[in-house]
Structure formats: structure tokens, C-alpha cells
Amino acid sequence: MNCRSHQLHVRSLTILSLWLLLFVPSAFAGPKEDALQVVERWAKAFTEADVDTITGLYATDAVFIGTGSKAIVTKTEDIKKYFQGALLGSRRFVATFVESVVTSASETTVVVTAMDKLAMTVDAKTTDLFGRVTFVLAKGDSGWKIISFHRSAMPA
């Protein structure tokens, strides 16, 4: 192989490698990355007050304890009611994760533990609310779903 041919071959391999990395990321993703995408979709839907999308991220038998929950919630319709009450009023939120740890319990179960910040805006005044949140996600026939959720306010 001459020098020119070798350079073209290396260039072609480089382009193919970059294409694979850019356009086929799921081929390299593992359980942690897949589950984390669900949590990122949750944060986006929370920020957009998209109750249907948030509710759809939970398994039908999920266990849920929200910041304002007074009981353990185990029904999808009650999770939906919680988010309707929390997100569809005059308050607006932006959810971000300040710090997180992702633990793979198995190929089909992942725990995401995080410190979060909810920027809550009411009447043009924004207040930052810090909290602790845990998502347990499991991969089933319908993909990755949240099977357990708990969020609590950060102690003073």
C-alpha cells in the first residue's frame, strides 16, 4: 500500500469511527446510560410541565413519594394527579441535578441518586428549592421505567 492509499484508508476509518460515535450512540450505551436518559427526560418533562410524559415514564406498579406526598402512592392515576397539582398551577419550575450518582444493580436495574435544584417561579419571583431525589429504574418489555421514586426537601 503506497503512502497516498494508506492516508485515504486511515481517513476513511476515522470518518467511519466518528460517524459511529455521533450517530449510533446507543450501540455503546450500557444500563446506566440508558436509565439516565429516562431521568433526563423526566427533568425535561418536569420543567415543561408535561404531566403525560412524566406519568408515562413510571411503571404501572411504581412506588412514588413526592416532596409534598402525605402517603405512599402506588397507582399511575395518583402519580398523575400529584403532578397535575404540582405543575399545572401558577408556579413554574426548572429542574436540574446538581450532583448525581448512578449505580447499576444489574443489567436491568439502575439507581440514580441525586441532589437537585428546582427553580420555582411564582409571580415573576424565582426561588431555588434544593432537594434529594432517588429514582430506581428497571428495564422491562416496554423499555426503562421508573419503578420507585422519592424526593425530599434539603434540610435547613
Secondary structure, 3 states (H helix, E strand, C coil): CCHHHHHHHHHHHHHHHHHHHHHCHHHCCCHHHHHHHHHHHHHHHHHCCCHHHHHHCEEEEEEEECCCCCCCECCHHHHHHHHHHHHCCCCEEEEEEEEEEEEEEECCEEEEEEEEEEEEEECCEEEEEEEEEEEEEEEECCEEEEEEEEEEECCC
